[in-house]
Amino acid sequence: RLLANDTLVPYHLVPLSGMPDDSWVSRALVALGRYAPEEIAQAAYQPVEIVGFSGSMSGHWHEWVQAFDRLASHPDERVREIGRIGRELAQRRYQSALADERRDAIYGW
């Protein structure tokens, strides 16, 4: 219903905010009727609310890399493409977090 309402276009991809899991993939499949894989992968990174976590930032982004990796075995090629794009985005964040953590360990920031 949300995707059918053109007045709610700014909110169409809000249900895809967050780390991919099985229910996320179900919503992504619906969204593929109207949105490109790139838009859907990027929507996962749009926070609706602040969610806390414990541990390192690199560990957090590594979980995202793994979540998108799991999409690589999906039978739908479009979902695999979402996984590839999402993994690249997560991998960049992961590498950046590792660099920050190394810098902090060296310089004590």
Backbone as JSON Lines, residues from 0, in Angstrom:
{"i":0,"aa":"R","n":[0.82,-1.2,0.0],"ca":[0.0,0.0,0.0],"c":[0.86,1.26,0.0]}
{"i":1,"aa":"L","n":[1.9,1.26,0.78],"ca":[2.77,2.43,0.86],"c":[3.32,2.79,-0.51]}
{"i":2,"aa":"L","n":[3.79,1.79,-1.25],"ca":[4.39,2.05,-2.56],"c":[3.37,2.51,-3.59]}
{"i":3,"aa":"A","n":[2.11,2.23,-3.36],"ca":[1.06,2.64,-4.3],"c":[0.63,4.08,-4.09]}
{"i":4,"aa":"N","n":[1.02,4.68,-2.99],"ca":[0.6,6.04,-2.67],"c":[1.69,7.03,-3.08]}
{"i":5,"aa":"D","n":[1.44,7.74,-4.17],"ca":[2.44,8.68,-4.68],"c":[2.66,9.89,-3.79]}
{"i":6,"aa":"T","n":[1.72,10.21,-2.93],"ca":[1.93,11.33,-2.02],"c":[2.93,10.97,-0.92]}
{"i":7,"aa":"L","n":[3.2,9.68,-0.76],"ca":[4.13,9.22,0.28],"c":[5.49,8.79,-0.29]}
{"i":8,"aa":"V","n":[5.83,9.25,-1.49],"ca":[7.1,8.88,-2.12],"c":[8.3,9.06,-1.19]}
{"i":9,"aa":"P","n":[8.38,10.16,-0.42],"ca":[9.55,10.32,0.46],"c":[9.68,9.2,1.5]}
{"i":10,"aa":"Y","n":[8.61,8.47,1.73],"ca":[8.61,7.42,2.77],"c":[8.63,6.0,2.2]}
{"i":11,"aa":"H","n":[8.62,5.86,0.9],"ca":[8.53,4.54,0.29],"c":[9.61,3.58,0.76]}
{"i":12,"aa":"L","n":[10.82,4.05,0.92],"ca":[11.93,3.14,1.25],"c":[12.26,3.09,2.74]}
{"i":13,"aa":"V","n":[11.5,3.82,3.54],"ca":[11.74,3.81,5.0],"c":[11.68,2.39,5.58]}
{"i":14,"aa":"P","n":[10.77,1.52,5.14],"ca":[10.75,0.17,5.71],"c":[12.02,-0.65,5.42]}
{"i":15,"aa":"L","n":[12.88,-0.14,4.55],"ca":[14.13,-0.83,4.23],"c":[15.32,-0.29,5.01]}
{"i":16,"aa":"S","n":[15.07,0.6,5.94],"ca":[16.13,1.14,6.78],"c":[16.56,0.06,7.78]}
{"i":17,"aa":"G","n":[17.84,-0.24,7.8],"ca":[18.35,-1.23,8.75],"c":[19.04,-2.39,8.07]}
{"i":18,"aa":"M","n":[19.71,-3.18,8.89],"ca":[20.49,-4.31,8.4],"c":[19.59,-5.37,7.76]}
{"i":19,"aa":"P","n":[19.96,-5.86,6.58],"ca":[19.13,-6.86,5.9],"c":[19.0,-8.17,6.67]}
{"i":20,"aa":"D","n":[17.78,-8.68,6.68],"ca":[17.47,-10.0,7.2],"c":[16.37,-10.56,6.29]}
{"i":21,"aa":"D","n":[15.78,-11.68,6.66],"ca":[14.77,-12.3,5.79],"c":[13.57,-11.39,5.54]}
{"i":22,"aa":"S","n":[13.08,-10.72,6.57],"ca":[11.93,-9.84,6.38],"c":[12.32,-8.62,5.53]}
{"i":23,"aa":"W","n":[13.55,-8.15,5.68],"ca":[14.05,-7.04,4.86],"c":[14.03,-7.44,3.39]}
{"i":24,"aa":"V","n":[14.49,-8.66,3.09],"ca":[14.51,-9.14,1.71],"c":[13.1,-9.19,1.14]}
{"i":25,"aa":"S","n":[12.14,-9.62,1.93],"ca":[10.74,-9.64,1.47],"c":[10.27,-8.25,1.1]}
{"i":26,"aa":"R","n":[10.6,-7.27,1.91],"ca":[10.22,-5.89,1.61],"c":[10.98,-5.37,0.38]}
{"i":27,"aa":"A","n":[12.24,-5.76,0.26],"ca":[13.04,-5.34,-0.9],"c":[12.45,-5.89,-2.2]}
{"i":28,"aa":"L","n":[11.98,-7.12,-2.17],"ca":[11.38,-7.7,-3.37],"c":[10.15,-6.9,-3.81]}
{"i":29,"aa":"V","n":[9.37,-6.45,-2.86],"ca":[8.21,-5.61,-3.2],"c":[8.69,-4.28,-3.78]}
{"i":30,"aa":"A","n":[9.68,-3.68,-3.16],"ca":[10.2,-2.38,-3.61],"c":[10.81,-2.46,-5.01]}
{"i":31,"aa":"L","n":[11.31,-3.63,-5.4],"ca":[11.92,-3.78,-6.72],"c":[10.94,-3.52,-7.85]}
{"i":32,"aa":"G","n":[9.66,-3.54,-7.55],"ca":[8.67,-3.21,-8.57],"c":[8.7,-1.75,-8.97]}
{"i":33,"aa":"R","n":[9.32,-0.94,-8.13],"ca":[9.32,0.5,-8.39],"c":[10.71,1.14,-8.29]}
{"i":34,"aa":"Y","n":[11.63,0.5,-7.59],"ca":[12.93,1.1,-7.32],"c":[14.06,0.22,-7.81]}
{"i":35,"aa":"A","n":[15.18,0.85,-8.14],"ca":[16.37,0.15,-8.62],"c":[17.12,-0.49,-7.45]}
{"i":36,"aa":"P","n":[17.88,-1.55,-7.74],"ca":[18.67,-2.19,-6.68],"c":[19.57,-1.21,-5.92]}
{"i":37,"aa":"E","n":[20.14,-0.23,-6.62],"ca":[21.01,0.75,-5.97],"c":[20.25,1.54,-4.9]}
{"i":38,"aa":"E","n":[19.03,1.96,-5.25],"ca":[18.23,2.74,-4.31],"c":[17.85,1.91,-3.09]}
{"i":39,"aa":"I","n":[17.56,0.65,-3.33],"ca":[17.16,-0.24,-2.23],"c":[18.34,-0.52,-1.31]}
{"i":40,"aa":"A","n":[19.5,-0.79,-1.88],"ca":[20.69,-1.03,-1.05],"c":[21.01,0.19,-0.21]}
{"i":41,"aa":"Q","n":[20.95,1.37,-0.81],"ca":[21.26,2.6,-0.08],"c":[20.22,2.89,1.0]}
{"i":42,"aa":"A","n":[18.99,2.47,0.79],"ca":[17.93,2.72,1.77],"c":[18.23,2.05,3.11]}
{"i":43,"aa":"A","n":[18.95,0.95,3.08],"ca":[19.29,0.25,4.33],"c":[20.09,1.14,5.26]}
{"i":44,"aa":"Y","n":[20.83,2.07,4.69],"ca":[21.72,2.93,5.48],"c":[21.07,4.22,5.95]}
{"i":45,"aa":"Q","n":[19.81,4.41,5.64],"ca":[19.11,5.64,6.04],"c":[18.43,5.4,7.39]}
{"i":46,"aa":"P","n":[19.03,5.88,8.46],"ca":[18.45,5.61,9.79],"c":[17.16,6.38,10.03]}
{"i":47,"aa":"V","n":[16.2,5.66,10.55],"ca":[14.95,6.27,10.96],"c":[15.07,6.72,12.41]}
{"i":48,"aa":"E","n":[15.84,5.98,13.18],"ca":[16.05,6.31,14.58],"c":[17.47,5.91,14.96]}
{"i":49,"aa":"I","n":[17.96,6.47,16.03],"ca":[19.29,6.13,16.51],"c":[19.21,4.81,17.26]}
{"i":50,"aa":"V","n":[20.03,3.87,16.86],"ca":[20.06,2.57,17.51],"c":[21.46,2.37,18.07]}
{"i":51,"aa":"G","n":[21.54,2.07,19.35],"ca":[22.84,1.87,19.97],"c":[23.36,0.47,19.72]}
{"i":52,"aa":"F","n":[24.64,0.31,19.91],"ca":[25.26,-1.0,19.82],"c":[26.49,-0.99,20.7]}
{"i":53,"aa":"S","n":[26.97,-2.17,21.03],"ca":[28.2,-2.24,21.82],"c":[29.3,-2.82,20.96]}
{"i":54,"aa":"G","n":[30.52,-2.58,21.37],"ca":[31.65,-3.09,20.61],"c":[32.26,-2.02,19.73]}
{"i":55,"aa":"S","n":[33.11,-2.46,18.84],"ca":[33.83,-1.52,17.97],"c":[32.97,-1.13,16.77]}
{"i":56,"aa":"M","n":[33.28,0.01,16.21],"ca":[32.59,0.46,15.01],"c":[32.92,-0.48,13.84]}
{"i":57,"aa":"S","n":[34.17,-0.95,13.78],"ca":[34.52,-1.88,12.71],"c":[33.73,-3.19,12.84]}
{"i":58,"aa":"G","n":[33.54,-3.64,14.07],"ca":[32.73,-4.84,14.29],"c":[31.29,-4.65,13.84]}
{"i":59,"aa":"H","n":[30.77,-3.46,14.11],"ca":[29.41,-3.12,13.69],"c":[29.3,-3.2,12.17]}
{"i":60,"aa":"W","n":[30.22,-2.56,11.45],"ca":[30.15,-2.56,9.98],"c":[30.48,-3.92,9.4]}
{"i":61,"aa":"H","n":[31.29,-4.71,10.1],"ca":[31.56,-6.07,9.62],"c":[30.28,-6.9,9.62]}
{"i":62,"aa":"E","n":[29.43,-6.69,10.61],"ca":[28.13,-7.38,10.63],"c":[27.3,-7.0,9.42]}
{"i":63,"aa":"W","n":[27.36,-5.74,9.01],"ca":[26.63,-5.3,7.81],"c":[27.2,-5.97,6.57]}
{"i":64,"aa":"V","n":[28.53,-6.06,6.48],"ca":[29.15,-6.75,5.34],"c":[28.62,-8.17,5.27]}
{"i":65,"aa":"Q","n":[28.59,-8.86,6.39],"ca":[28.11,-10.24,6.43],"c":[26.64,-10.34,6.05]}
{"i":66,"aa":"A","n":[25.83,-9.39,6.52],"ca":[24.4,-9.41,6.21],"c":[24.18,-9.28,4.7]}
{"i":67,"aa":"F","n":[24.89,-8.37,4.07],"ca":[24.75,-8.23,2.62],"c":[25.37,-9.41,1.88]}
{"i":68,"aa":"D","n":[26.42,-10.01,2.43],"ca":[27.01,-11.22,1.82],"c":[25.98,-12.34,1.72]}
{"i":69,"aa":"R","n":[25.11,-12.45,2.7],"ca":[24.11,-13.52,2.7],"c":[23.15,-13.4,1.51]}
{"i":70,"aa":"L","n":[23.02,-12.21,0.96],"ca":[22.12,-12.04,-0.19],"c":[22.72,-12.61,-1.47]}
{"i":71,"aa":"A","n":[24.01,-12.91,-1.46],"ca":[24.69,-13.41,-2.66],"c":[24.15,-14.76,-3.13]}
{"i":72,"aa":"S","n":[23.51,-15.51,-2.25],"ca":[22.99,-16.82,-2.63],"c":[21.48,-16.79,-2.91]}
{"i":73,"aa":"H","n":[20.89,-15.62,-2.92],"ca":[19.44,-15.52,-3.18],"c":[19.14,-15.92,-4.62]}
{"i":74,"aa":"P","n":[18.02,-16.6,-4.85],"ca":[17.71,-17.03,-6.22],"c":[17.4,-15.88,-7.19]}
{"i":75,"aa":"D","n":[16.99,-14.74,-6.68],"ca":[16.65,-13.61,-7.54],"c":[17.91,-12.76,-7.81]}
{"i":76,"aa":"E","n":[18.25,-12.63,-9.08],"ca":[19.44,-11.87,-9.47],"c":[19.4,-10.44,-8.94]}
{"i":77,"aa":"R","n":[18.22,-9.84,-8.9],"ca":[18.11,-8.46,-8.42],"c":[18.48,-8.35,-6.95]}
{"i":78,"aa":"V","n":[18.11,-9.34,-6.16],"ca":[18.48,-9.34,-4.75],"c":[19.98,-9.55,-4.6]}
{"i":79,"aa":"R","n":[20.55,-10.4,-5.45],"ca":[22.01,-10.57,-5.42],"c":[22.71,-9.26,-5.76]}
{"i":80,"aa":"E","n":[22.14,-8.49,-6.7],"ca":[22.72,-7.19,-7.05],"c":[22.61,-6.22,-5.87]}
{"i":81,"aa":"I","n":[21.49,-6.21,-5.18],"ca":[21.35,-5.4,-3.97],"c":[22.43,-5.79,-2.97]}
{"i":82,"aa":"G","n":[22.64,-7.09,-2.81],"ca":[23.66,-7.57,-1.89],"c":[25.05,-7.1,-2.27]}
{"i":83,"aa":"R","n":[25.36,-7.13,-3.56],"ca":[26.68,-6.69,-4.02],"c":[26.89,-5.2,-3.73]}
{"i":84,"aa":"I","n":[25.89,-4.4,-4.06],"ca":[25.98,-2.96,-3.84],"c":[26.05,-2.65,-2.34]}
{"i":85,"aa":"G","n":[25.17,-3.25,-1.58],"ca":[25.14,-3.02,-0.14],"c":[26.43,-3.44,0.53]}
{"i":86,"aa":"R","n":[27.0,-4.55,0.06],"ca":[28.26,-5.03,0.63],"c":[29.38,-4.02,0.35]}
{"i":87,"aa":"E","n":[29.42,-3.48,-0.86],"ca":[30.45,-2.48,-1.18],"c":[30.33,-1.27,-0.26]}
{"i":88,"aa":"L","n":[29.11,-0.82,-0.02],"ca":[28.9,0.33,0.87],"c":[29.35,-0.01,2.29]}
{"i":89,"aa":"A","n":[28.98,-1.19,2.77],"ca":[29.37,-1.61,4.12],"c":[30.88,-1.81,4.22]}
{"i":90,"aa":"Q","n":[31.48,-2.36,3.17],"ca":[32.92,-2.61,3.18],"c":[33.69,-1.29,3.3]}
{"i":91,"aa":"R","n":[33.22,-0.25,2.61],"ca":[33.88,1.06,2.73],"c":[33.8,1.58,4.15]}
{"i":92,"aa":"R","n":[32.64,1.45,4.77],"ca":[32.48,1.91,6.15],"c":[33.34,1.08,7.1]}
{"i":93,"aa":"Y","n":[33.41,-0.22,6.84],"ca":[34.23,-1.12,7.65],"c":[35.71,-0.73,7.57]}
{"i":94,"aa":"Q","n":[36.21,-0.52,6.36],"ca":[37.61,-0.14,6.18],"c":[37.91,1.21,6.83]}
{"i":95,"aa":"S","n":[36.99,2.15,6.71],"ca":[37.16,3.46,7.34],"c":[37.21,3.33,8.86]}
{"i":96,"aa":"A","n":[36.34,2.5,9.41],"ca":[36.32,2.29,10.86],"c":[37.62,1.64,11.33]}
{"i":97,"aa":"L","n":[38.12,0.67,10.57],"ca":[39.4,0.05,10.93],"c":[40.52,1.08,10.95]}
{"i":98,"aa":"A","n":[40.54,1.95,9.95],"ca":[41.58,2.99,9.89],"c":[41.46,3.94,11.08]}
{"i":99,"aa":"D","n":[40.23,4.32,11.42],"ca":[40.02,5.19,12.59],"c":[40.49,4.52,13.87]}
{"i":100,"aa":"E","n":[40.18,3.23,14.01],"ca":[40.57,2.5,15.22],"c":[42.09,2.35,15.31]}
{"i":101,"aa":"R","n":[42.74,2.13,14.17],"ca":[44.21,2.06,14.17],"c":[44.8,3.41,14.58]}
{"i":102,"aa":"R","n":[44.27,4.48,14.01],"ca":[44.75,5.82,14.35],"c":[44.54,6.09,15.84]}
{"i":103,"aa":"D","n":[43.38,5.74,16.35],"ca":[43.09,5.96,17.77],"c":[44.04,5.16,18.65]}
{"i":104,"aa":"A","n":[44.35,3.93,18.23],"ca":[45.26,3.09,19.02],"c":[46.68,3.67,19.03]}
{"i":105,"aa":"I","n":[47.07,4.26,17.93],"ca":[48.42,4.83,17.84],"c":[48.52,6.16,18.56]}
{"i":106,"aa":"Y","n":[47.55,7.03,18.32],"ca":[47.63,8.4,18.84],"c":[46.79,8.64,20.08]}
{"i":107,"aa":"G","n":[45.99,7.65,20.47],"ca":[45.2,7.76,21.69],"c":[44.08,8.78,21.63]}
{"i":108,"aa":"W","n":[43.46,8.94,20.5],"ca":[42.38,9.92,20.36],"c":[41.12,9.42,20.97]}
